[in-house]
C-alpha cells in the first residue's frame, strides 16, 4: 500500500483575529496531520500575525496587501507537501477533512482539485443575516456534490503536480480567482465537490457589509459566467431568481402609477421566491416562517446587489484595460519558485 501523501496547509489571512484561532485549532486536530501549516499574512493591521505565531505555525508576511491570489501563491511557493490543502482563515475544518480529501484524490487520479461544503451552521453565530448566508451557501454546495466544473478554494486540496502544471493564481484578481483557475483545471483535470470534506464558515453578519461584498464580487461576473454556466458549473443563484429580483425592483414604480400596478412587482416577487425551492425549504426548516420571510428579503437584496455590481463591472471593463483577469496562457511551465 502506498503511503498517504504529505500535506501542506496554506491559509491566506487578512485581519482575521475573530476566526483564525478556530481555523488553526481545527487544522491541528486533523486525523491526517499536515506536514506543515503556513499562514500567509496579507498585510493585516490587526493581531492576526500574533495569533498565528502563538499557534506555532509558520507565518509568511506579505509586504503589502496583494489579495487572496497573491497570498495563496506565496504559500504554495514556500510549501513542500505533495498535496496543498487551501483553507480560508474564516473556516474551521471537520477533523477528517484533510483525510477525506486525500481519499477522494486517491480514488480519482485524474482529479486536479477536490473541495468541500460548508456546514449549515455558522462558525460563529452572529444573527439572522449570517445564518441566512451560511444556509444559502450550504444549499448551493450540497446540491452540486459530485463532478463539477467550478472549483472553490476556501477548503480545497490540490496535488502539487497540478499546481506546477497550471501555474499560480492570477494575482490581478482579488475575487473570481476560483473561476479563472477552474477554467485552467478543466483543460487537463477533473474537479470534484464532496460532502465528506466539511468546514464551518464565518460569514458577514450585517446586511450592508454583505451587500457591499456581493456588489464588489459581482463586478467580475463577466469573466465568471463562462465557468459558472458550464453544464456542471456552480451557480449559487438560479438565473430565474436573479432576473425576477431585478424585475421586482424595476416594477415597483408601477405600484404607484396604476390602480393595479402592485400586481407586477408582487408577481415578480412570487417568481423570485419560487425560483429556488430547496433553499426556501431549508430556510423554513432552519428558522420557521418568520426567519424565512426575513431571509428571502435579504436574499432579494443580495441578488439586486449582484445585478448592480455586474452592471458596474461592465462599465469598468470598458474604460479600464487593467480591470479583470491578467492576459496569460492557460498553463505555464515550472518556474524558479518551484511551481
C-alpha positions as CSV (number, residue, x, y, z in Angstrom):
1,X,0.0,0.0,0.0
2,X,1.4,3.4,-0.9
3,X,1.8,5.8,2.0
4,X,-0.6,8.8,2.2
5,X,0.9,11.9,0.5
6,X,2.3,14.7,2.7
7,X,0.1,17.7,3.0
8,X,0.9,21.4,3.3
9,X,-2.0,23.6,4.7
10,X,-1.9,27.1,3.3
11,X,-4.1,29.7,5.0
12,X,-4.3,33.2,3.5
13,X,-5.1,35.8,6.2
14,X,-6.2,39.4,6.2
15,X,-7.5,40.9,9.5
16,X,-8.8,37.6,10.8
17,X,-8.4,37.7,14.6
18,X,-12.0,36.8,15.1
19,X,-11.7,33.4,13.4
20,X,-8.1,32.5,12.9
21,X,-7.6,30.7,16.2
22,X,-10.6,28.4,15.5
23,X,-9.2,27.8,12.0
24,X,-5.8,26.8,13.3
25,X,-7.2,24.7,16.1
26,X,-9.2,22.7,13.5
27,X,-6.1,22.2,11.4
28,X,-4.1,21.0,14.4
29,X,-6.9,18.5,15.2
30,X,-6.9,16.7,11.8
31,X,-6.8,12.9,11.8
32,X,-4.3,13.2,8.9
33,X,-1.7,15.6,10.4
34,X,-0.3,18.0,7.9
35,X,3.4,18.1,7.2
36,X,3.3,21.9,7.7
37,X,0.9,24.8,8.2
38,X,1.7,28.1,6.5
39,X,-0.2,31.2,7.4
40,X,0.3,33.9,4.8
41,X,-0.4,37.3,6.5
42,X,-1.5,39.6,3.6
43,X,-0.8,42.9,5.2
44,X,-3.1,42.6,8.2
45,X,-3.5,45.6,10.5
46,X,-5.0,43.7,13.4
47,X,-3.5,40.9,15.6
48,X,-3.7,38.1,13.1
49,X,0.1,37.7,12.9
50,X,0.4,37.3,16.6
51,X,-2.5,34.8,16.7
52,X,-0.7,32.7,14.1
53,X,2.7,32.9,15.8
54,X,1.2,31.9,19.1
55,X,-0.2,28.7,17.5
56,X,3.3,27.7,16.5
57,X,2.7,27.6,12.8
58,X,4.9,29.1,10.1
59,X,4.0,32.7,9.3
60,X,4.8,34.4,6.0
61,X,4.4,38.1,5.9
62,X,3.4,39.8,2.6
63,X,5.0,43.3,2.3
64,X,1.6,44.8,1.1
65,X,-1.9,43.6,0.8
66,X,-1.9,41.8,-2.5
67,X,-5.2,39.9,-2.3
68,X,-6.0,36.2,-1.8
69,X,-4.4,35.1,-5.0
70,X,-1.1,36.6,-4.1
71,X,-1.3,35.1,-0.6
72,X,-2.0,31.6,-1.9
73,X,0.8,31.8,-4.4
74,X,3.2,32.8,-1.7
75,X,2.1,29.9,0.5
76,X,2.4,27.4,-2.3
77,X,5.9,28.7,-3.2
78,X,7.1,28.2,0.4
79,X,5.5,24.9,1.0
80,X,6.8,21.4,0.4
81,X,3.9,18.9,0.7
82,X,2.8,16.6,-2.1
83,X,-0.7,18.0,-1.7
84,X,-1.6,21.6,-0.9
85,X,-4.7,22.0,1.2
86,X,-6.1,25.5,1.0
87,X,-8.3,26.7,3.8
88,X,-9.6,30.3,4.3
89,X,-9.0,31.9,7.7
90,X,-12.7,32.1,8.4
91,X,-13.3,28.4,8.0
92,X,-12.8,25.7,10.7
93,X,-12.4,22.2,9.3
94,X,-14.1,19.0,10.5
95,X,-11.4,16.7,11.9
96,X,-11.5,14.3,9.0
97,X,-11.5,17.0,6.2
98,X,-7.9,16.5,5.1
99,X,-8.1,12.7,5.3
100,X,-11.3,12.6,3.3
101,X,-9.9,14.9,0.6
102,X,-6.9,12.7,0.2
103,X,-9.2,9.7,-0.1
104,X,-11.1,11.3,-3.0
105,X,-7.8,12.2,-4.8
106,X,-6.6,8.6,-4.3
107,X,-9.7,7.1,-5.9
108,X,-9.6,9.5,-8.9
109,X,-6.0,10.0,-10.2
110,X,-7.3,12.4,-12.8
111,X,-8.8,14.8,-10.2
112,X,-6.9,18.0,-10.1
113,X,-8.9,19.6,-7.2
114,X,-11.3,18.3,-4.6
115,X,-13.2,20.7,-2.3
116,X,-15.8,20.5,0.3
117,X,-19.1,22.0,1.6
118,X,-19.9,24.5,4.3
119,X,-21.9,23.2,7.3
120,X,-25.4,24.6,7.7
121,X,-24.3,26.4,11.0
122,X,-22.0,29.4,11.1
123,X,-18.6,29.1,12.7
124,X,-19.7,32.0,15.0
125,X,-23.4,32.7,15.0
126,X,-23.9,36.5,14.9
127,X,-27.5,36.6,13.9
128,X,-30.1,36.1,11.2
129,X,-28.2,37.7,8.3
130,X,-25.2,35.4,8.9
131,X,-27.5,32.3,9.3
132,X,-29.2,33.1,6.0
133,X,-26.0,33.4,4.2
134,X,-24.4,30.2,5.5
135,X,-27.6,28.3,4.7
136,X,-27.6,29.8,1.2
137,X,-24.1,28.6,0.5
138,X,-24.7,25.2,2.2
139,X,-27.7,24.6,0.0
140,X,-25.8,25.6,-3.2
141,X,-22.8,23.5,-2.5
142,X,-24.6,20.3,-1.2
143,X,-26.9,20.1,-4.2
144,X,-23.9,20.2,-6.6
145,X,-21.9,17.4,-4.9
146,X,-20.1,15.2,-7.4
147,X,-18.1,16.0,-10.6
148,X,-18.3,19.8,-11.1
149,X,-16.8,22.4,-13.5
150,X,-16.2,25.0,-10.8
151,X,-13.6,24.8,-8.0
152,X,-13.8,26.7,-4.7
153,X,-10.5,27.1,-2.9
154,X,-11.9,28.0,0.6
155,X,-11.4,24.4,1.6
156,X,-9.8,22.5,-1.2
157,X,-6.9,20.0,-1.8
158,X,-4.8,20.2,-5.0
159,X,-1.8,18.0,-5.8
160,X,1.4,19.9,-6.2
161,X,1.9,18.4,-9.6
162,X,-1.3,20.1,-10.7
163,X,-0.2,23.4,-9.3
164,X,3.1,23.1,-11.1
165,X,1.4,22.2,-14.3
166,X,-1.2,25.0,-14.3
167,X,0.8,27.8,-12.6
168,X,-0.1,30.3,-9.9
169,X,-3.4,32.0,-9.2
170,X,-4.0,35.2,-11.2
171,X,-2.8,38.0,-8.8
172,X,-4.7,40.6,-10.7
173,X,-7.9,39.0,-9.3
174,X,-9.0,39.7,-5.7
175,X,-12.2,37.8,-6.4
176,X,-13.4,35.4,-9.1
177,X,-10.0,33.8,-8.9
178,X,-11.7,30.5,-8.4
179,X,-13.5,30.7,-11.7
180,X,-10.3,31.7,-13.6
181,X,-8.4,28.8,-12.1
182,X,-11.3,26.4,-12.7
183,X,-11.0,27.1,-16.4
184,X,-7.4,26.1,-16.4
185,X,-8.1,23.0,-14.3
186,X,-10.7,21.8,-16.8
187,X,-8.2,21.8,-19.7
188,X,-6.4,18.8,-18.1
189,X,-8.1,17.6,-15.0
190,X,-11.3,16.8,-13.2
191,X,-12.8,18.8,-10.3
192,X,-14.8,17.1,-7.6
193,X,-17.1,18.5,-4.9
194,X,-17.6,16.2,-1.9
195,X,-19.7,16.4,1.2
196,X,-17.1,14.3,3.1
197,X,-15.0,17.5,3.4
198,X,-16.8,19.9,5.7
199,X,-16.0,23.2,7.2
200,X,-17.8,25.7,9.4
201,X,-17.7,29.2,7.8
202,X,-18.0,32.6,9.3
203,X,-19.9,35.0,7.0
204,X,-20.9,38.7,7.0
205,X,-23.3,39.2,9.9
206,X,-24.8,42.6,8.9
207,X,-26.8,43.5,5.9
208,X,-24.7,46.4,4.5
209,X,-21.3,44.6,4.6
210,X,-22.9,41.5,3.0
211,X,-24.4,43.6,0.2
212,X,-21.1,45.5,-0.3
213,X,-19.2,42.2,-0.6
214,X,-21.7,40.9,-3.2
215,X,-21.5,44.1,-5.1
216,X,-17.7,44.0,-5.2
217,X,-17.5,40.4,-6.2
218,X,-20.2,40.8,-8.9
219,X,-18.1,43.4,-10.8
220,X,-16.1,40.4,-12.1
221,X,-19.1,38.4,-13.0
222,X,-18.5,39.0,-16.7
223,X,-15.4,36.7,-16.5
224,X,-17.1,34.2,-14.2
225,X,-20.1,33.5,-16.3
226,X,-18.4,31.2,-18.8
227,X,-17.4,28.9,-15.9
228,X,-20.5,29.2,-13.8
229,X,-22.8,28.4,-16.7
230,X,-21.0,25.3,-17.8
231,X,-23.1,22.2,-17.6
232,X,-21.7,21.4,-14.2
233,X,-20.8,24.9,-13.1
234,X,-21.5,26.0,-9.6
235,X,-24.4,28.6,-9.8
236,X,-25.1,30.0,-6.4
237,X,-28.2,31.8,-7.6
238,X,-30.6,30.4,-10.2
239,X,-30.8,32.7,-13.3
240,X,-34.6,32.9,-13.0
241,X,-34.3,34.2,-9.4
242,X,-31.7,36.8,-10.4
243,X,-33.9,38.1,-13.2
244,X,-37.0,38.1,-11.0
245,X,-35.2,40.0,-8.3
246,X,-34.2,42.7,-10.8
247,X,-37.8,42.9,-12.3
248,X,-39.2,43.2,-8.8
249,X,-37.3,46.3,-8.2
250,X,-37.9,47.7,-11.7
251,X,-41.6,47.2,-11.5
252,X,-42.0,48.8,-8.0
253,X,-42.9,52.3,-9.5
254,X,-45.9,50.6,-11.2
255,X,-47.4,50.2,-7.8
256,X,-47.7,54.0,-7.5
257,X,-48.7,54.7,-11.1
258,X,-51.6,52.4,-11.7
259,X,-54.6,51.1,-9.7
260,X,-53.5,47.5,-10.1
261,X,-49.8,48.3,-10.5
262,X,-48.8,46.4,-7.4
263,X,-49.6,43.2,-9.3
264,X,-46.4,43.3,-11.4
265,X,-43.9,43.6,-8.5
266,X,-45.9,41.0,-6.5
267,X,-45.8,38.6,-9.4
268,X,-42.1,39.1,-9.8
269,X,-41.6,38.6,-6.1
270,X,-43.5,35.4,-6.2
271,X,-41.4,34.1,-9.1
272,X,-38.3,35.1,-7.2
273,X,-39.4,33.1,-4.1
274,X,-40.3,30.1,-6.2
275,X,-37.0,30.1,-8.2
276,X,-35.0,28.1,-5.6
277,X,-37.3,25.6,-3.8
278,X,-34.5,23.7,-1.9
279,X,-33.2,26.9,-0.4
280,X,-36.7,28.0,0.6
281,X,-37.4,24.7,2.3
282,X,-34.0,24.8,4.1
283,X,-34.6,28.3,5.4
284,X,-38.1,27.4,6.6
285,X,-36.9,24.3,8.4
286,X,-34.0,26.1,10.0
287,X,-35.9,29.1,11.4
288,X,-39.6,28.9,10.7
289,X,-41.8,31.2,8.7
290,X,-40.6,34.5,10.3
291,X,-37.0,33.7,9.6
292,X,-37.9,32.6,6.0
293,X,-39.6,35.9,5.3
294,X,-36.6,37.9,6.6
295,X,-34.1,35.6,4.8
296,X,-35.9,36.0,1.5
297,X,-35.9,39.7,1.9
298,X,-32.1,39.6,2.4
299,X,-31.8,37.2,-0.5
300,X,-33.7,39.6,-2.7
301,X,-31.3,42.5,-1.8
302,X,-28.3,40.2,-2.4
303,X,-29.5,39.5,-5.9
304,X,-30.1,43.2,-6.6
305,X,-26.5,43.9,-5.3
306,X,-25.2,41.2,-7.7
307,X,-27.1,42.8,-10.7
308,X,-25.8,46.3,-9.8
309,X,-22.2,45.1,-9.3
310,X,-22.3,43.2,-12.7
311,X,-23.5,46.4,-14.5
312,X,-20.8,48.5,-12.9
313,X,-18.2,45.8,-13.8
314,X,-19.2,46.0,-17.4
315,X,-18.6,49.8,-17.4
316,X,-15.3,49.4,-15.6
317,X,-14.1,46.8,-18.1
318,X,-15.0,49.1,-21.0
319,X,-13.0,52.1,-19.6
320,X,-10.1,50.4,-17.7
321,X,-8.0,47.8,-19.6
322,X,-6.3,46.7,-16.4
323,X,-9.6,45.6,-14.8
324,X,-10.2,41.9,-14.8
325,X,-8.0,38.8,-15.3
326,X,-4.4,39.1,-16.4
327,X,-3.7,38.2,-20.0
328,X,-1.9,34.9,-19.7
329,X,-1.8,31.4,-21.3
330,X,-4.0,28.6,-19.9
331,X,-1.0,26.9,-18.3
332,X,2.7,27.8,-17.7
333,X,5.8,25.7,-17.1
334,X,7.6,25.2,-13.8
335,X,9.2,28.4,-12.7
336,X,12.1,29.4,-10.4
337,X,9.9,29.3,-7.3
338,X,9.3,25.6,-7.6
339,X,5.9,25.8,-9.2
